[in-house]
């Protein structure tokens, strides 16, 4: 039986093998996604992002518990920092999700950033499409701990959940530029801490500064205590409500951004590394200007493609 047929039949081992091809950005992986793409669009792609230590992994594990309690399935893409030695994922998220390891309805894949900025790994979108095509009801992408300008998750996810925690200094002011603006849903984790109410007030105050139409469409907010499973079902309900509000036009805009990201990754993969190094050296030595270097690299791409 072909690998594609086995994936569509629910074979978890086939899905794991395909995930390896996709993560390695191989020609086989691209062929698999091309064959499976017509089967995508049924799963909900949910992005979970936020600062380090916000409890994202614990929240994802609890969301998995609630989803499985409904009898639905999910795939989890846990984007981990790279090992400085092997360049592979450190697998911290997979270790923290051990409670689901024997459940075939939960497929967890760790992906290494390998120096990629933006909180994601190269090939994350293709991995999400693979899980979607395999029949998973949800695909949850957990980013590495991100800062204020690492917002690539919005190009991939149908709904982006920003996880914040109280009691870590001037919460909203510290990260409001960029990342605060991408949230479709706010989740205040560790909401049993004393400063939870203050953090919620800060978020509400920030939302009140927008235009009247922006205020009407302000991202909903829910308090959770992920370590105890409190508020997680309500959070999932809100996520689904936001997903259902997405119009066809917004999906088209999402795919425009996704295609741009895929094009950028593909072009960089095609470009020989030595070509960039050669022009970088010339620019550093003031033998050519950056614009001339970029034009030259575009010429290299044109010849290769």
N, C-alpha and C positions, 0 to 999 in steps of 0.2 A: 504494500500500500504506500502511495506517495506520502511524503512528509506533510504536505498541505492537507490531504485527506485525513491523516491521523490527527492533526491539530483540530480540524473541524469536528472530528468524532470525539474530542475531549481527552485525547491521550496526553497526559501530563508530561511524560518523558519526551514526547515529540515536541511539546511546547518548550521544554527546557533546552532541547537541542536547537530549535529554531532561535530561541533567545540568544544563544551563544553566537550564532551566525550574525544576528542583527547587531548585537553589541560590538562585535569585531568589525562591523561595517564592511562585510564581505560582499562579493557579487551574489553569492547564494542568498544572503540575507535580503538584499534588494529585490531579487527575483521572488522570494517568498512574500514580501510585503506587496509587490505588484500583483501577485496572484490572489492574495487575500484581501486586497483593498476593497473590493466590492462588498465584502462581508462586514466592513466597519460601519460605525455610525450608530450602533445600538447601545454601546456602553457609555456610561457617564465618566468623563475624564475629570478627576478632581485633583487640584493642586493644593498641597499643604506646605506652607512656607512660614518663615518667621525667624527671629534671631536665635542664636545658639542658646540652648538651655530652656527653650520655651515649652518643651514637652511634646514636640511634634511626633516623635516615634511612639510615645505612650498613647497619644490621641489617635494615631493611625491604627494602632493595635486594638483600641477600644472601638473605633469605627468598624474595623473588620469583624469584631465580635457581634456588633449590632446587625451588620449586613448579613452575616451567616445565620444569625438568629431568625432572620426573615426567610431563610432558604435561598438567598441569592449568593452569587459568587463574585470574586474580585481578584484582580491582580495588583500587586504593590510594587512600585519601582522606588527603591530606596537609594537615593543618590548620596554616596558617601565620599568623603575626601579620599584622595589617593595616598597609598603608602609611598613614602619617599624612596623606598628601596625597590619594590616590585611594580609600582605604578598601578597596582590593582586596588580595588575597593577595600577599605578597612573593615567592612562588614559589621560595623557597630549596630546598624539598624536591624540586620537579620538576627543578630544575637538577642536583641531586645524583643524580638517577635517570636521567640521560640514556642510560645503557647499555640501557635498556628501551624507548626512544622508538619504535623501529621494529617492536616486537613487538606484534601485535594481541592477543596473549594477556595482555598487561599493560596495563590502563587506569589512568592516573594522573590524579587530579583534585585540584587545590589549592583549598582553601576558606579564606576569610579569617575570622578571629574577629570582626572588626568590633566590638570592645569586649566580646564575650561572654566571661564568665569560665568557669572550669572546664576549660580546655584544648581546648575544642571550638568549632565554629562552629554557628550556627543552621542547621537543616536537615541536619545530619550523619546522623541516623538515616534520614531519607528517602533520602539519597544511598546509604547502605549497602543499603537495601531495593531500590533501583533496580539496583544492581550484582548483588545476590543474584538478583533476578528475571531478570536478563539471562543467567543461567547461569554466572556466575563461581563457581568452586569455593571460593575464598577472597575475603573482603573484609577488607583490613587498614586500620585507622584509626590513623594516627600523630598523636598530639596535639602541641600546642606544648609547649615545655619547661614542666613543671608544678611547682607547689610542694606543700606538705603538705596543702592542703585542696581542691585542684582535682581532683576525683575523678569527674567526670561520665561518664567513659569507661565506668565499670562499669555504667551504665544502658543502654549501647548494645551493648557487646561480649559475645559468648558466653564468651570467655576474655580476661582482661587480663594482659598481660605487662609487668612493671615492670623497666625497664632501669636498672642502676646501674653505676657505675664506681669502681674503687678509687683511692685517693690524692687525694681531694678533701676533706681534713679529716676530721672526725668523721662519716663517711658516714651511718650509720644514725640516729644521734642527731639529725642535722640535719633529717631529713625523716620520721622514724618516725611522727609523729602524722598519722593520716589516710591518706596515700598508701601507707605500708608495709602497711596493713591490707587494701588492696583487691587485692593481687596474687594472681592464680591461679597464676602462674609467675614466678619471679625469674630474670632473665638478668644475669649479671655480665659486662659487656662489657670489652674491653681486659684480659682475664684473664691476659695475659702480663706484666702489670705486677707489681712486687714485693708490693704490698699486697692482691692478690686473695684470698689465703688468709685474711687478717685480716677482710676484708669478709664473706666467706662465714661465718666464725666468728661475726661480729656478727649476721648474719641468723639463723643457727641458734640463737644464744642468745636472740634476741628470740622466735623461734617456740617455744622451750622454756618460756617463761613462761606460756603459755596453759593452759587446761584440758586434761585428758588426751585428750578427744575432739578438741579443737582441734589438739593435737600430732599425733594420728593422721592428721588431714586437712591437715597443713601443706603449704603451697604448695611444689612441687618447685623445685629450683634447678639451673641449668646455667651453666657458664662458656663464654663465646664470645670469639672475637677476630674481630669483624665485618669489620674491614679486610682480613683474610686469609681470611675464609670458614670459619674453624675453629669447630667445634662447632655450626654453624647447622643442619645436618641433624638432629642429636640434639635441639636445641631445638624444632624443628618437630614431631618425634615426640612430645615431651612435651606440647606444646600440643594435639596431636590426642588424646592419651590423656586429658587433662583435659576436652576437649570431649566425648568419648564418655561420660564419667562423669556428665555433666549429666542430671538426671532431668526428667521431664515437669513436676514441681512447680517445679523451679528455673527452667524456661523460663517458666512462668506468672508466677512472681515477677518475672522479668526484664521481661516484657511489662507487668506492672502499673507498674513504674518507668518504662518507656519511654512508656507512655500518659500518665502523670502529666507527664512532661517535654514531650510533644507538646501536651498540654492547656495547660500553662503558656505555651509559645511561641505557641500559637494565640490564647489570650486576650490576651496582650500585643500581638499583631499586630492584633487587632480593636480594641483600646482606642485612641481617638484620642490622639496625643501631647500635644496641647494640654490634654487633661483632666488628665493627670498634672502638667503644668507649673502649671496653675491651682491645683490643691490643694497642690502643693509650695510654691508662693508663700504660700498662706494658712497652712500649717503653719509655715513659716519665720518668718512675721510674728506667730505665736501667735494667729491669728484662729480657728483650729480645731485640735483635737488629731489625732494620726495615725490613731487608730481611726475617728474620724468621717470622715476623708479616705478611708480604705480602704473603709468602708461605702458612701460616696458613689460611689467608683469601681466597686464591685460593682454598684451600682444602674445605672450607665451600661452596664456589660456586659450586665446583664439586659435592658435596653431594646434593645440592639444585636443580641442573639442571640435 
